[in-house]
Amino acid sequence: MAASERARELALAAAEAAADKKAQDIVIFDVADQLVITDIFLLASGSNERQVLAIVDAIEERLLSLPEKARPA
C-alpha cells in the first residue's frame, strides 16, 4: 500500500521548504509498505549545523501554515 495523499502532500511541502533554505540531496522515500509508524521519510542535508537548523525551522513553519496544520515527527 502506497503512502496516503496527505502524506505525499506534507512531504512535498516539507521538501519545498527545505529547498528554499538551500538544502541539498533532498530525497523522499515512500516507506508505507515497510513501516507501520510512518508513510514517508524525507532526507535532506545542509552544509553546516546552522543551515540544518534553518531547514528544520522552515519545514516546521511550512507545515504549520498549511490549512490542516501538521507537525513533523
Stockholm file with secondary structure:
# STOCKHOLM 1.0

chainA/1-73         MAASERARELALAAAEAAADKKAQDIVIFDVADQLVITDIFLLASGSNERQVLAIVDAIEERLLSLPEKARPA
#=GR chainA/1-73 SS CCCCHHHHHHHHHHHHHHHHTTCEEEEEEECTTTCSSCSEEEEEECSSHHHHHHHHHHHHHHHHTSSSCCCCC
#=GC SS_cons        CCCCHHHHHHHHHHHHHHHHTTCEEEEEEECTTTCSSCSEEEEEECSSHHHHHHHHHHHHHHHHTSSSCCCCC
//
